[in-house]
Structure formats: structure tokens, C-alpha cells
Amino acid sequence: FRFSFNQLLIGREKQEGVPVTADLSAVPKNAPTENHAINGYGTMNPDALGGMDSYDFLVPQGTLWQSEDGNFTLTAAAWHDGALHLSYRTEGKLSRDNHADFAVLRMTDGTELWRDYDVSYVDSDADAEVTEYVFPMAYEDVAGCTLTGDLYTASNLMDGRWAVSFRLTQ
């Protein structure tokens, strides 16, 4: 059996439990949104998105938090439709498969609240993806919540010609 490839991601790094230090105590209600075609989604609730092909994402509000390497940025936070919406921008998503998981919010009493769903789109002008995480909760419960993320990055994409062969035996 033989398989070959022309590109290899190098310098892979995984950071777990990175604290997001944004203050969620005063997130705006009903912040402005803009519609984008959906690139992907994940859900804990199979009925959350139905058959949607576009979504009203939060309009970026600035840099509310950024990872040390600058690859991940919390660009918007708002409460609307009975849920907390957190929007993240990931640099290098297409070229280096950088990605993150911000799926669990810790409530003030220590319980964990899992996201109901997340939805994303590709920024067509850059090598980036925007993902919005949605946590169903009351507005009064947002203050004091904390968030951590798991971050996955690669430092570079190496081009070349490689092949791996091995014999299949019975």
C-alpha cells in the first residue's frame, strides 16, 4: 500500500484550557448582525440550525481578547434571542488548519454550560474563519462567567513530494 502527499503541516502546537480574559459582565443586548453563507457548524442540539445555508453573525466590535500568538481573537460578544453569542476570528485557518474550541462556559457557581451550537464562515478577503458560539442562558447569568479555549496551531506549511509505502499482510 502506498500513499503520497505534497504538503505537510509542521510545528503543530496544542494549548488546552487557555483563559479568555474578556469581561462578559456587560455584553450588549441585540448587537448588530450581518448575514454570511455558512461554511460549517457544530451542534449539541440537532434542531438548532435546521437546513440553514446562511446565518446572521455578530458584526465585529473590535478586539475583546486575543491569544498570545495573535491567531485567535474574540471579536464580538452579545446577548440576543435568549442566548450569549461569542464570535471568534481564526487566522491561518485555510493555510495552516489553525482552529480552536470554545465550547464550554463556566458559570459563577462552577457548573459548565456547553454551547448549543457554533456556526462559521470563511473571510473571503483573508486566510481566516469566523466562528460564533451560542450558549443558551439568561442575560442575568452572563456576568461573572468565565471561558477557556483549546487552541490548535501549526507554524508553517511545507511543500514537497513525499510517499509512504508499506506491505499489507493477512
Phi and psi in degrees as GROMACS dihedral restraints (atoms count N, CA, C in turn):
[ dihedral_restraints ]
;  ai    aj    ak    al  type     phi  dphi    fc
    3     4     5     6     1  -138.9    20    10
    4     5     6     7     1   136.3    20    10
    6     7     8     9     1  -134.4    20    10
    7     8     9    10     1   150.0    20    10
    9    10    11    12     1  -131.8    20    10
   10    11    12    13     1   159.9    20    10
   12    13    14    15     1  -151.1    20    10
   13    14    15    16     1   155.1    20    10
   15    16    17    18     1  -111.2    20    10
   16    17    18    19     1    -7.3    20    10
   18    19    20    21     1  -140.2    20    10
   19    20    21    22     1   149.3    20    10
   21    22    23    24     1  -141.5    20    10
   22    23    24    25     1   126.9    20    10
   24    25    26    27     1   -78.3    20    10
   25    26    27    28     1   131.9    20    10
   27    28    29    30     1  -124.0    20    10
   28    29    30    31     1   161.6    20    10
   30    31    32    33     1    68.9    20    10
   31    32    33    34     1    36.5    20    10
   33    34    35    36     1   -65.4    20    10
   34    35    36    37     1   137.6    20    10
   36    37    38    39     1  -139.0    20    10
   37    38    39    40     1   140.0    20    10
   39    40    41    42     1  -124.7    20    10
   40    41    42    43     1   125.5    20    10
   42    43    44    45     1  -120.4    20    10
   43    44    45    46     1   121.0    20    10
   45    46    47    48     1  -106.8    20    10
   46    47    48    49     1   144.8    20    10
   48    49    50    51     1    67.1    20    10
   49    50    51    52     1    32.4    20    10
   51    52    53    54     1   -71.2    20    10
   52    53    54    55     1   122.2    20    10
   54    55    56    57     1   -70.8    20    10
   55    56    57    58     1   134.8    20    10
   57    58    59    60     1   -97.1    20    10
   58    59    60    61     1   112.1    20    10
   60    61    62    63     1   -90.1    20    10
   61    62    63    64     1    15.0    20    10
   63    64    65    66     1   -68.5    20    10
   64    65    66    67     1   142.5    20    10
   66    67    68    69     1   -83.9    20    10
   67    68    69    70     1   112.4    20    10
   69    70    71    72     1   -94.2    20    10
   70    71    72    73     1     4.7    20    10
   72    73    74    75     1   -70.7    20    10
   73    74    75    76     1   -20.7    20    10
   75    76    77    78     1  -129.3    20    10
   76    77    78    79     1    41.8    20    10
   78    79    80    81     1   -65.8    20    10
   79    80    81    82     1   141.7    20    10
   81    82    83    84     1   -70.3    20    10
   82    83    84    85     1   155.3    20    10
   84    85    86    87     1   -93.8    20    10
   85    86    87    88     1   141.3    20    10
   87    88    89    90     1    51.2    20    10
   88    89    90    91     1    51.2    20    10
   90    91    92    93     1   -65.8    20    10
   91    92    93    94     1   157.6    20    10
   93    94    95    96     1   -64.7    20    10
   94    95    96    97     1   149.8    20    10
   96    97    98    99     1  -127.9    20    10
   97    98    99   100     1   164.8    20    10
   99   100   101   102     1  -140.8    20    10
  100   101   102   103     1   143.2    20    10
  102   103   104   105     1   -86.9    20    10
  103   104   105   106     1   135.3    20    10
  105   106   107   108     1  -137.9    20    10
  106   107   108   109     1   152.3    20    10
  108   109   110   111     1   -68.1    20    10
  109   110   111   112     1   137.9    20    10
  111   112   113   114     1   -77.3    20    10
  112   113   114   115     1   131.1    20    10
  114   115   116   117     1   -94.9    20    10
  115   116   117   118     1   -31.9    20    10
  117   118   119   120     1  -170.7    20    10
  118   119   120   121     1   165.8    20    10
  120   121   122   123     1  -157.9    20    10
  121   122   123   124     1   160.1    20    10
  123   124   125   126     1  -136.5    20    10
  124   125   126   127     1   150.1    20    10
  126   127   128   129     1  -152.0    20    10
  127   128   129   130     1   146.5    20    10
  129   130   131   132     1   -93.4    20    10
  130   131   132   133     1   -13.2    20    10
  132   133   134   135     1  -122.4    20    10
  133   134   135   136     1   104.6    20    10
  135   136   137   138     1   -57.8    20    10
  136   137   138   139     1   -22.7    20    10
  138   139   140   141     1   -92.0    20    10
  139   140   141   142     1     1.1    20    10
  141   142   143   144     1   -62.3    20    10
  142   143   144   145     1   -41.8    20    10
  144   145   146   147     1  -113.5    20    10
  145   146   147   148     1   -11.3    20    10
  147   148   149   150     1    57.0    20    10
  148   149   150   151     1  -134.5    20    10
  150   151   152   153     1  -106.6    20    10
  151   152   153   154     1    31.3    20    10
  153   154   155   156     1   -64.9    20    10
  154   155   156   157     1   143.2    20    10
  156   157   158   159     1  -115.7    20    10
  157   158   159   160     1    -4.8    20    10
  159   160   161   162     1  -142.7    20    10
  160   161   162   163     1   165.1    20    10
  162   163   164   165     1  -150.8    20    10
  163   164   165   166     1   149.6    20    10
  165   166   167   168     1   -89.2    20    10
  166   167   168   169     1    97.8    20    10
  168   169   170   171     1   -84.6    20    10
  169   170   171   172     1   152.8    20    10
  171   172   173   174     1   -62.2    20    10
  172   173   174   175     1   141.4    20    10
  174   175   176   177     1   -74.2    20    10
  175   176   177   178     1   134.6    20    10
  177   178   179   180     1   -54.4    20    10
  178   179   180   181     1   138.0    20    10
  180   181   182   183     1  -108.9    20    10
  181   182   183   184     1     0.0    20    10
  183   184   185   186     1   119.6    20    10
  184   185   186   187     1  -167.5    20    10
  186   187   188   189     1   -93.3    20    10
  187   188   189   190     1   104.1    20    10
  189   190   191   192     1   -87.3    20    10
  190   191   192   193     1   -27.2    20    10
  192   193   194   195     1  -164.1    20    10
  193   194   195   196     1   149.4    20    10
  195   196   197   198     1  -144.4    20    10
  196   197   198   199     1   141.8    20    10
  198   199   200   201     1   -66.9    20    10
  199   200   201   202     1   158.5    20    10
  201   202   203   204     1   -57.3    20    10
  202   203   204   205     1   -35.8    20    10
  204   205   206   207     1   -85.1    20    10
  205   206   207   208     1    -4.4    20    10
  207   208   209   210     1    78.9    20    10
  208   209   210   211     1     3.7    20    10
  210   211   212   213     1   -79.7    20    10
  211   212   213   214     1   -22.4    20    10
  213   214   215   216     1  -127.2    20    10
  214   215   216   217     1   130.1    20    10
  216   217   218   219     1  -136.0    20    10
  217   218   219   220     1   128.9    20    10
  219   220   221   222     1   -80.2    20    10
  220   221   222   223     1   112.4    20    10
  222   223   224   225     1  -103.2    20    10
  223   224   225   226     1   -15.3    20    10
  225   226   227   228     1  -160.3    20    10
  226   227   228   229     1   147.1    20    10
  228   229   230   231     1  -145.5    20    10
  229   230   231   232     1   131.8    20    10
  231   232   233   234     1  -159.0    20    10
  232   233   234   235     1   160.7    20    10
  234   235   236   237     1  -115.2    20    10
  235   236   237   238     1   124.0    20    10
  237   238   239   240     1  -159.7    20    10
  238   239   240   241     1   159.0    20    10
  240   241   242   243     1    54.0    20    10
  241   242   243   244     1    35.9    20    10
  243   244   245   246     1    73.1    20    10
  244   245   246   247     1    23.5    20    10
  246   247   248   249     1  -150.3    20    10
  247   248   249   250     1   153.8    20    10
  249   250   251   252     1   -87.7    20    10
  250   251   252   253     1   126.9    20    10
  252   253   254   255     1  -111.5    20    10
  253   254   255   256     1   126.4    20    10
  255   256   257   258     1  -123.5    20    10
  256   257   258   259     1   123.3    20    10
  258   259   260   261     1  -111.0    20    10
  259   260   261   262     1   125.2    20    10
  261   262   263   264     1  -117.7    20    10
  262   263   264   265     1   143.7    20    10
  264   265   266   267     1  -111.2    20    10
  265   266   267   268     1   130.9    20    10
  267   268   269   270     1  -114.2    20    10
  268   269   270   271     1   118.2    20    10
  270   271   272   273     1   -84.4    20    10
  271   272   273   274     1   145.3    20    10
  273   274   275   276     1    74.9    20    10
  274   275   276   277     1    20.0    20    10
  276   277   278   279     1   -64.1    20    10
  277   278   279   280     1   -44.7    20    10
  279   280   281   282     1   -79.8    20    10
  280   281   282   283     1   -40.8    20    10
  282   283   284   285     1   -85.2    20    10
  283   284   285   286     1   -29.7    20    10
  285   286   287   288     1  -125.7    20    10
  286   287   288   289     1     6.3    20    10
  288   289   290   291     1    56.9    20    10
  289   290   291   292     1    32.0    20    10
  291   292   293   294     1   -63.9    20    10
  292   293   294   295     1   138.0    20    10
  294   295   296   297     1  -157.8    20    10
  295   296   297   298     1   162.9    20    10
  297   298   299   300     1  -143.1    20    10
  298   299   300   301     1   164.9    20    10
  300   301   302   303     1  -132.7    20    10
  301   302   303   304     1   115.3    20    10
  303   304   305   306     1  -119.4    20    10
  304   305   306   307     1    48.9    20    10
  306   307   308   309     1   -87.3    20    10
  307   308   309   310     1   -10.0    20    10
  309   310   311   312     1  -125.0    20    10
  310   311   312   313     1   127.6    20    10
  312   313   314   315     1  -109.0    20    10
  313   314   315   316     1   132.9    20    10
  315   316   317   318     1   -96.1    20    10
  316   317   318   319     1   122.2    20    10
  318   319   320   321     1   -77.0    20    10
  319   320   321   322     1   166.6    20    10
  321   322   323   324     1   -62.2    20    10
  322   323   324   325     1   -27.2    20    10
  324   325   326   327     1   -87.0    20    10
  325   326   327   328     1     4.4    20    10
  327   328   329   330     1    93.7    20    10
  328   329   330   331     1   -10.0    20    10
  330   331   332   333     1   -72.5    20    10
  331   332   333   334     1   153.3    20    10
  333   334   335   336     1   -99.1    20    10
  334   335   336   337     1   134.5    20    10
  336   337   338   339     1  -113.6    20    10
  337   338   339   340     1   117.7    20    10
  339   340   341   342     1   -83.1    20    10
  340   341   342   343     1   147.9    20    10
  342   343   344   345     1   -62.1    20    10
  343   344   345   346     1   147.9    20    10
  345   346   347   348     1   -76.8    20    10
  346   347   348   349     1   -43.2    20    10
  348   349   350   351     1  -163.1    20    10
  349   350   351   352     1   164.7    20    10
  351   352   353   354     1  -132.9    20    10
  352   353   354   355     1   151.8    20    10
  354   355   356   357     1  -142.4    20    10
  355   356   357   358     1   145.2    20    10
  357   358   359   360     1  -139.6    20    10
  358   359   360   361     1   160.8    20    10
  360   361   362   363     1  -142.4    20    10
  361   362   363   364     1   155.9    20    10
  363   364   365   366     1   -90.7    20    10
  364   365   366   367     1   132.7    20    10
  366   367   368   369     1   -75.7    20    10
  367   368   369   370     1   109.7    20    10
  369   370   371   372     1   -68.1    20    10
  370   371   372   373     1   -16.0    20    10
  372   373   374   375     1   -94.6    20    10
  373   374   375   376     1    -2.9    20    10
  375   376   377   378     1  -149.4    20    10
  376   377   378   379     1   170.2    20    10
  378   379   380   381     1   -86.0    20    10
  379   380   381   382     1    64.4    20    10
  381   382   383   384     1  -144.4    20    10
  382   383   384   385     1   159.6    20    10
  384   385   386   387     1  -132.6    20    10
  385   386   387   388     1   143.5    20    10
  387   388   389   390     1  -111.8    20    10
  388   389   390   391     1   128.5    20    10
  390   391   392   393     1  -124.5    20    10
  391   392   393   394     1   132.3    20    10
  393   394   395   396     1  -111.8    20    10
  394   395   396   397     1   122.6    20    10
  396   397   398   399     1   -98.1    20    10
  397   398   399   400     1   137.1    20    10
  399   400   401   402     1  -123.4    20    10
  400   401   402   403     1   121.0    20    10
  402   403   404   405     1  -114.0    20    10
  403   404   405   406     1   115.7    20    10
  405   406   407   408     1   -73.3    20    10
  406   407   408   409     1   118.4    20    10
  408   409   410   411     1  -166.2    20    10
  409   410   411   412     1   161.5    20    10
  411   412   413   414     1   -76.8    20    10
  412   413   414   415     1   147.8    20    10
  414   415   416   417     1   -58.4    20    10
  415   416   417   418     1   -37.0    20    10
  417   418   419   420     1   -64.0    20    10
  418   419   420   421     1   -23.1    20    10
  420   421   422   423     1   -87.2    20    10
  421   422   423   424     1    -7.4    20    10
  423   424   425   426     1   -68.8    20    10
  424   425   426   427     1   -41.8    20    10
  426   427   428   429     1   -58.9    20    10
  427   428   429   430     1   130.4    20    10
  429   430   431   432     1    88.4    20    10
  430   431   432   433     1    -6.7    20    10
  432   433   434   435     1   -70.2    20    10
  433   434   435   436     1   150.0    20    10
  435   436   437   438     1  -124.7    20    10
  436   437   438   439     1   156.7    20    10
  438   439   440   441     1  -136.8    20    10
  439   440   441   442     1   140.8    20    10
  441   442   443   444     1  -127.2    20    10
  442   443   444   445     1   162.7    20    10
  444   445   446   447     1  -137.9    20    10
  445   446   447   448     1   155.3    20    10
  447   448   449   450     1  -105.8    20    10
  448   449   450   451     1   123.4    20    10
  450   451   452   453     1  -113.4    20    10
  451   452   453   454     1   134.5    20    10
  453   454   455   456     1  -127.2    20    10
  454   455   456   457     1   121.7    20    10
  456   457   458   459     1  -135.1    20    10
  457   458   459   460     1   163.5    20    10
  459   460   461   462     1  -130.9    20    10
  460   461   462   463     1   143.8    20    10
  462   463   464   465     1   -81.5    20    10
  463   464   465   466     1   -25.0    20    10
  465   466   467   468     1  -164.3    20    10
  466   467   468   469     1   166.0    20    10
  468   469   470   471     1  -117.5    20    10
  469   470   471   472     1   120.5    20    10
  471   472   473   474     1  -102.9    20    10
  472   473   474   475     1   128.7    20    10
  474   475   476   477     1   -92.6    20    10
  475   476   477   478     1   147.7    20    10
  477   478   479   480     1   174.1    20    10
  478   479   480   481     1  -166.0    20    10
  480   481   482   483     1  -132.9    20    10
  481   482   483   484     1   112.1    20    10
  483   484   485   486     1  -128.3    20    10
  484   485   486   487     1   153.5    20    10
  486   487   488   489     1  -145.5    20    10
  487   488   489   490     1   145.9    20    10
  489   490   491   492     1  -125.9    20    10
  490   491   492   493     1   130.2    20    10
  492   493   494   495     1  -126.3    20    10
  493   494   495   496     1   144.0    20    10
  495   496   497   498     1  -154.7    20    10
  496   497   498   499     1   154.0    20    10
  498   499   500   501     1   -89.9    20    10
  499   500   501   502     1   132.4    20    10
  501   502   503   504     1   -90.2    20    10
  502   503   504   505     1   127.2    20    10
  504   505   506   507     1  -116.9    20    10
  505   506   507   508     1   160.0    20    10
